[in-house]
Amino acid sequence: MQTLFVIAAKWPPEYGGPGLYYKKHIHHIAQIAERVRIVAWSRGGLIDLEGAPANVSAILLRPWRGRLGRHMSGIRLVWRLLRETRLSTRNGSGVLFTGGTISIGWRPVALCSAALGLPVLVENVLFQADDGRSLTRARWASITRRAATRLKAFCPVSSGLRESIRIAFPEAVAVPLPYGVDLSAYTPPTADRRRLARTSIGMSNDALVAVSFGALHERKGQLPLVDAWLRWIERSRRSDSRLFLVGPPSDSEYVASIHTRIAAATVEAARTVTLAGFSPDTATYLRAADVYLSAACAEGLPISIVEALATGVPVVCRTLDGVTDDFLHGQAVTAIADWNADAVGEAMEALSASEFRAQASRDARAVAEERFDIAKRLAVIKGLLTNSPSSTCPAVS
């Protein structure tokens, strides 16, 4: 490909959204085309491309203001892409929207795709945001349906999102595109690397370490997670264990409720919970971890769980319809349909046994290798944009 335009609603240094995923894997996405242009809205006036290859550059768009501005942002994006494509040969170029909310502007770009001379892919990454039902409820539904048929493809990251797109837009093409990770970068650690990782976060080699990533927000479910953890600690008296919540505060009232719950626990149990704040080095926490925990209420396909599985870290999580099944394999994932302290405690007790945890770790790595290899993901993206779809992710419609 000549030029790949990657459209992101958020890009670091702003936290959240798929932009974080693409920033982390920028070297991989840069291999798809001769030039990669990151197009993002930035409130701080900055798009961080530190460490990116020389063929990656940025186009900064100012955030919209008000409802009218939100709808006009797509028109602005079309004009910017027209300017960009006038400067180069359009053949062999394409557009990838890293999220499919209406406000990111994919509808006008899709409707003008023929004039732009660009095939357009739209990822669907989050329930209640860009799943099929949410998109059909957006303003000007007829425009949404017309734009959907002009896309090269919707690219849902989970089976549940794929089904929602299939039902909402039966005439559109939907190609499964689960998030992938670099399996050579995320790999089960050696004993020495595990020891170093634990030392760096202040933990001994024989303590049980649990981690959970994400901005502290109700959607991420850290409060019920902390509650279940503290109840397990108080029952099991495993005061040498530690839960690390890694992520920035997003909702001050929610963060306060977490602190209140910790304060209500016994002194010994309260000491086992650490709010670590934001860290760009989540890989170190995964190398140190025995288990990954998540009580998130709404996800598309949690990147953090994919990274945990690749690192050989078993997962205990809330069951999410159309998402959790994508991870299941052997003992790798314990999915809890009705999130409660008793079920979490039983899962933690099972994973406290070294033999069970070792098998769960092997199963975690196996499912990551089978389903979440980033090389396969990139092959699908490139194949769609160059009219040679990969057979690894067949299209459904």
SEVODREN-186105 format. One line per 2 residues: number of its first residue (from 1); their letters; for each residue x, y, z of C-alpha. Coordinates in Angstrom, 2 decimals. Example, Ala and Ser with C-alpha at 12.3 -4.5 7.8 and 13.67 -1.06 7.14 Angstrom:
REM residues 2
1) AS) 12.30:-4.50:7.80  13.67:-1.06:7.14 .
REM end
This chain:
REM residues 397
1) MQ) 0.00:0.00:0.00  1.05:3.57:-0.58 .
3) TL) -0.73:5.42:2.25  -2.78:4.18:5.19 .
5) FV) -4.85:6.75:7.06  -5.50:5.63:10.65 .
7) IA) -8.36:7.63:12.21  -8.53:7.79:16.01 .
9) AK) -10.90:9.70:18.29  -8.14:9.74:20.92 .
11) WP) -4.39:9.31:20.66  -1.75:9.53:23.39 .
13) PE) -1.04:11.55:25.42  -4.83:11.42:25.82 .
15) YG) -5.76:8.27:27.72  -8.32:5.75:26.56 .
17) GP) -9.68:4.30:23.36  -8.07:2.17:20.66 .
19) GL) -5.45:4.86:20.05  -3.50:3.41:22.97 .
21) YY) -3.48:0.03:21.25  -2.26:1.42:17.93 .
23) KK) 0.37:3.62:19.60  1.76:0.56:21.36 .
25) HI) 1.83:-1.42:18.09  2.86:1.43:15.81 .
27) HH) 5.84:-0.49:14.40  3.52:-3.25:13.25 .
29) IA) 0.90:-1.01:11.64  3.73:0.90:9.92 .
31) QI) 4.58:-2.24:7.93  1.24:-2.18:6.08 .
33) AE) 1.97:0.85:3.90  4.78:3.02:2.58 .
35) RV) 3.28:5.92:4.55  1.05:5.85:7.61 .
37) RI) -0.83:9.02:8.54  -2.31:9.09:12.05 .
39) VA) -5.37:11.36:12.07  -6.62:12.24:15.56 .
41) WS) -8.56:14.83:17.50  -6.43:16.27:20.31 .
43) RG) -7.54:18.63:23.06  -3.95:19.26:24.07 .
45) GL) -2.78:19.97:20.55  -0.34:17.05:20.58 .
47) ID) -0.17:13.63:18.91  2.60:11.53:20.45 .
49) LE) 4.59:9.64:17.81  7.67:9.09:19.95 .
51) GA) 9.43:5.91:18.86  7.39:5.60:15.65 .
53) PA) 9.15:4.61:12.39  10.11:7.33:9.92 .
55) NV) 7.19:6.52:7.60  4.62:7.46:10.28 .
57) SA) 3.36:11.05:10.57  0.37:12.80:12.11 .
59) IL) -2.53:15.02:11.11  -3.89:16.98:14.07 .
61) LR) -7.60:17.85:14.12  -9.10:20.22:16.65 .
63) PW) -11.92:18.76:18.77  -15.48:19.67:17.90 .
65) RG) -17.67:21.85:20.08  -21.35:21.18:20.64 .
67) RL) -23.73:18.85:18.80  -23.42:20.62:15.45 .
69) GR) -19.64:20.56:15.69  -19.72:16.83:16.37 .
71) HM) -21.67:16.18:13.19  -19.54:18.61:11.16 .
73) SG) -16.33:16.89:12.28  -16.90:14.19:9.67 .
75) IR) -17.24:16.79:6.91  -13.99:18.38:8.07 .
77) LV) -12.35:14.98:7.94  -13.54:14.39:4.36 .
79) WR) -12.06:17.71:3.22  -8.78:16.91:4.93 .
81) LL) -8.58:13.51:3.26  -9.39:15.12:-0.10 .
83) RE) -6.46:17.49:0.37  -4.19:14.61:1.32 .
85) TR) -5.19:12.38:-1.59  -4.74:15.21:-4.10 .
87) LS) -1.08:15.24:-3.17  -0.49:11.58:-3.99 .
89) TR) -1.70:8.71:-6.11  -4.89:7.33:-4.58 .
91) NG) -4.43:3.79:-5.84  -3.16:1.51:-3.12 .
93) SG) -4.25:3.74:-0.22  -6.93:3.16:2.38 .
95) VL) -8.62:4.36:5.57  -8.91:2.54:8.89 .
97) FT) -11.21:3.93:11.58  -10.04:2.64:14.98 .
99) GG) -13.57:2.69:16.36  -16.96:3.12:14.77 .
101) TI) -18.85:5.71:16.78  -20.80:8.17:14.64 .
103) SI) -18.85:11.14:16.02  -15.56:9.90:14.60 .
105) GW) -16.84:10.78:11.12  -16.88:7.48:9.29 .
107) RP) -20.28:8.06:7.67  -19.35:11.02:5.43 .
109) VA) -16.00:9.42:4.62  -17.75:6.19:3.59 .
111) LC) -20.30:8.07:1.50  -17.48:9.93:-0.26 .
113) SA) -15.17:6.92:-0.51  -15.58:6.67:-4.29 .
115) AL) -14.70:10.34:-4.75  -11.79:9.94:-2.37 .
117) GL) -10.65:6.82:-4.17  -10.15:5.07:-0.84 .
119) PV) -11.46:1.80:0.59  -12.71:2.35:4.14 .
121) LV) -12.63:-0.03:7.12  -14.50:0.71:10.35 .
123) EN) -13.61:-1.19:13.51  -16.34:-1.90:16.07 .
125) VL) -14.73:-1.96:19.48  -17.24:-1.29:22.25 .
127) FQ) -20.78:-2.34:23.15  -23.15:0.56:23.77 .
129) AD) -20.95:2.77:21.58  -20.43:1.30:18.11 .
131) DG) -22.25:-2.03:18.18  -25.01:-2.51:15.60 .
133) RS) -27.87:-1.44:17.84  -26.10:1.74:18.94 .
135) LT) -25.32:2.72:15.35  -28.91:2.25:14.19 .
137) RA) -30.12:4.52:17.01  -27.86:7.38:15.96 .
139) RW) -29.30:10.49:14.32  -30.08:10.13:10.59 .
141) AS) -30.38:6.34:10.53  -30.93:6.24:6.75 .
143) IT) -27.55:7.90:6.22  -25.95:5.36:8.56 .
145) RR) -27.40:2.46:6.57  -26.34:3.95:3.25 .
147) AA) -22.82:4.60:4.53  -22.58:1.05:5.90 .
149) TR) -23.08:-0.39:2.43  -20.31:1.84:1.02 .
151) LK) -17.70:0.51:3.44  -15.16:-2.04:2.41 .
153) AF) -16.07:-3.72:5.68  -17.03:-3.33:9.29 .
155) CP) -14.36:-5.02:11.43  -15.84:-6.07:14.79 .
157) VS) -13.26:-7.12:17.38  -15.46:-9.71:19.11 .
159) SG) -18.04:-12.30:18.11  -20.78:-10.40:19.94 .
161) LR) -20.03:-7.18:18.08  -19.93:-9.14:14.82 .
163) ES) -23.40:-10.55:15.45  -24.77:-7.12:16.34 .
165) IR) -23.43:-5.68:13.07  -24.79:-8.61:11.07 .
167) IA) -28.29:-8.09:12.48  -28.28:-4.29:12.15 .
169) FP) -26.70:-4.10:8.68  -27.43:-7.35:6.82 .
171) EA) -26.32:-5.88:3.48  -22.95:-4.70:4.79 .
173) VA) -19.79:-6.78:4.98  -18.49:-7.64:8.46 .
175) VP) -15.08:-9.24:8.90  -14.02:-10.48:12.36 .
177) LP) -10.86:-8.69:13.49  -9.99:-9.51:17.12 .
179) YG) -7.27:-7.46:18.75  -3.89:-9.10:18.48 .
181) VD) -0.62:-8.72:20.35  3.02:-9.22:19.52 .
183) LS) 3.51:-12.75:20.79  7.28:-12.27:20.95 .
185) AY) 6.94:-9.17:23.15  4.23:-10.62:25.39 .
187) TP) 5.46:-14.03:26.41  5.56:-16.06:29.65 .
189) PT) 8.57:-14.77:31.63  11.56:-16.78:32.68 .
191) AD) 12.08:-17.24:36.41  14.69:-14.47:36.42 .
193) RR) 12.48:-11.97:34.57  9.58:-12.78:36.87 .
195) RL) 11.78:-12.19:39.92  13.02:-8.87:38.54 .
197) AR) 9.47:-7.76:37.75  8.31:-8.57:41.25 .
199) TS) 11.25:-6.79:42.81  10.45:-3.67:40.76 .
201) IG) 6.90:-3.50:42.19  8.00:-4.40:45.73 .
203) MS) 6.75:-7.99:45.89  8.47:-11.18:47.02 .
205) ND) 8.71:-14.15:44.69  6.31:-16.36:46.68 .
207) AL) 3.47:-13.85:47.22  0.29:-14.11:45.15 .
209) VA) 0.00:-11.09:42.83  -3.14:-10.02:40.98 .
211) VS) -3.35:-7.11:38.54  -6.13:-5.22:36.77 .
213) FG) -5.68:-2.47:34.16  -7.90:0.41:33.14 .
215) AL) -9.01:3.90:34.08  -10.82:3.91:37.43 .
217) HE) -14.41:4.17:36.27  -17.72:2.44:36.94 .
219) RK) -17.68:0.78:33.51  -14.40:-0.93:34.43 .
221) GQ) -15.91:-2.33:37.63  -13.03:-1.78:40.03 .
223) LP) -15.34:-1.28:43.04  -16.99:-4.74:42.91 .
225) LV) -13.57:-6.15:42.06  -11.99:-4.61:45.17 .
227) DA) -14.94:-5.69:47.30  -14.65:-9.33:46.17 .
229) WL) -10.87:-9.27:46.64  -11.07:-7.86:50.19 .
231) RW) -13.69:-10.41:51.20  -11.49:-13.21:49.92 .
233) IE) -8.46:-11.85:51.77  -10.40:-11.54:55.02 .
235) RS) -11.68:-15.12:54.74  -8.48:-16.74:53.54 .
237) RR) -6.13:-14.56:55.62  -3.79:-14.31:52.62 .
239) SD) -2.40:-10.99:53.79  0.80:-11.58:51.80 .
241) SR) -1.19:-11.27:48.55  -1.51:-8.03:46.61 .
243) LF) -3.95:-6.56:44.07  -2.58:-3.79:41.84 .
245) LV) -5.10:-1.51:40.10  -3.10:0.08:37.30 .
247) GP) -4.74:3.04:35.58  -5.49:6.73:36.02 .
249) PS) -8.47:8.07:37.99  -11.30:8.83:35.57 .
251) DS) -14.27:9.49:37.88  -13.42:11.20:41.20 .
253) EY) -16.59:10.03:42.94  -15.97:6.46:41.87 .
255) VA) -12.37:6.61:43.06  -13.61:7.94:46.41 .
257) SI) -16.00:4.99:46.71  -13.09:2.60:46.17 .
259) HT) -11.09:4.31:48.92  -14.13:4.12:51.22 .
261) RI) -14.45:0.38:50.64  -10.76:-0.17:51.33 .
263) AA) -10.99:1.86:54.53  -13.87:-0.33:55.73 .
265) AT) -11.75:-3.49:55.48  -9.48:-4.86:58.16 .
267) VE) -6.06:-3.24:58.35  -4.38:-6.39:57.04 .
269) AA) -6.78:-6.70:54.08  -6.61:-2.99:53.21 .
271) RT) -2.84:-3.25:52.83  -3.26:-5.81:50.04 .
273) VT) -4.80:-3.29:47.59  -2.58:-0.81:45.73 .
275) LA) -3.92:1.91:43.44  -0.83:2.21:41.28 .
277) GF) -2.04:4.99:38.98  -1.17:5.18:35.31 .
279) SP) 1.85:3.23:34.12  3.00:2.83:30.52 .
281) DT) 4.86:-0.32:31.56  1.99:-2.74:32.06 .
283) AT) 4.19:-5.57:30.77  6.18:-5.50:34.00 .
285) YL) 3.02:-5.98:36.05  1.98:-8.91:33.84 .
287) RA) 5.38:-10.57:34.23  4.94:-10.28:38.00 .
289) AD) 1.32:-11.45:38.06  -0.24:-14.78:39.01 .
291) VY) -3.72:-13.76:37.88  -5.45:-11.00:35.94 .
293) LS) -8.78:-9.76:37.35  -11.56:-7.84:35.62 .
295) AA) -15.10:-6.97:36.67  -15.69:-4.67:33.69 .
297) CA) -19.35:-4.25:32.74  -18.94:-3.28:29.07 .
299) EG) -16.10:-4.12:26.72  -15.57:-4.94:23.07 .
301) LP) -12.52:-7.16:23.38  -10.33:-6.17:26.35 .
303) IS) -6.78:-5.66:25.10  -5.46:-6.10:28.63 .
305) IV) -6.93:-9.61:28.80  -5.35:-10.50:25.44 .
307) EA) -1.98:-9.28:26.73  -2.42:-11.21:29.97 .
309) LA) -3.20:-14.44:28.11  -0.17:-14.01:25.86 .
311) TG) 2.00:-13.55:28.96  0.60:-16.78:30.37 .
313) VP) -1.44:-15.09:33.10  -4.76:-16.79:33.93 .
315) VV) -7.83:-14.54:33.97  -10.78:-14.23:36.33 .
317) CR) -13.42:-11.93:34.85  -17.08:-11.01:34.73 .
319) TL) -18.92:-12.83:31.94  -19.74:-10.49:29.06 .
321) DG) -22.09:-11.86:26.40  -20.45:-12.06:23.01 .
323) VT) -17.01:-11.31:24.44  -15.90:-13.76:27.10 .
325) DD) -16.48:-16.83:24.93  -13.79:-15.55:22.56 .
327) FL) -11.18:-16.17:25.30  -12.29:-19.50:26.71 .
329) HG) -9.82:-22.38:26.45  -9.17:-25.03:29.08 .
331) QA) -8.43:-23.41:32.44  -7.19:-20.11:30.97 .
333) VT) -10.24:-18.04:31.93  -12.65:-18.30:34.84 .
335) AI) -15.77:-16.42:33.74  -18.24:-15.40:36.46 .
337) AD) -21.75:-14.83:35.13  -23.14:-13.30:38.32 .
339) WN) -20.18:-11.40:39.76  -20.02:-12.07:43.49 .
341) AD) -17.43:-12.42:46.22  -18.00:-16.15:46.77 .
343) AV) -17.38:-17.04:43.12  -14.31:-14.83:42.97 .
345) GE) -13.00:-16.37:46.17  -13.44:-19.89:44.78 .
347) AM) -11.57:-18.92:41.63  -8.73:-17.39:43.64 .
349) EA) -8.49:-20.45:45.86  -8.19:-22.68:42.80 .
351) LS) -5.48:-20.47:41.29  -3.60:-20.45:44.59 .
353) AS) -2.69:-24.08:43.88  0.56:-24.06:41.87 .
355) EF) -0.29:-27.08:39.68  -3.68:-25.68:38.65 .
357) RA) -2.18:-22.25:38.03  0.58:-23.75:35.89 .
359) QA) -1.98:-25.53:33.66  -4.08:-22.37:33.44 .
361) SR) -0.96:-20.46:32.39  -0.23:-22.93:29.60 .
363) DA) -3.83:-22.73:28.39  -3.66:-18.93:28.45 .
365) RA) -0.63:-18.86:26.17  -2.17:-21.47:23.88 .
367) VA) -5.36:-19.47:23.26  -3.33:-16.30:22.63 .
369) EE) -1.23:-18.07:20.00  -4.30:-19.54:18.34 .
371) RF) -6.56:-16.48:18.21  -4.71:-13.26:19.01 .
373) DI) -1.55:-13.07:16.92  -1.09:-9.51:15.65 .
375) AK) 0.55:-10.77:12.46  -2.72:-12.43:11.45 .
377) RL) -4.66:-9.26:12.28  -2.44:-7.08:10.10 .
379) AV) -2.70:-9.56:7.24  -6.50:-9.22:7.33 .
381) IK) -6.34:-5.40:7.32  -3.89:-5.31:4.44 .
383) GL) -5.79:-7.95:2.52  -9.07:-6.04:2.76 .
385) LT) -7.53:-2.76:1.68  -5.69:-4.33:-1.26 .
387) NS) -8.55:-6.60:-2.41  -6.93:-9.83:-1.30 .
389) PS) -8.81:-10.82:1.89  -7.01:-13.19:4.22 .
391) ST) -8.61:-16.59:4.65  -7.86:-16.54:8.39 .
393) CP) -10.85:-14.30:9.17  -13.68:-15.07:6.73 .
395) AV) -16.23:-12.37:6.01  -19.81:-12.72:7.20 .
397) S) -22.77:-10.74:5.94 .
REM end
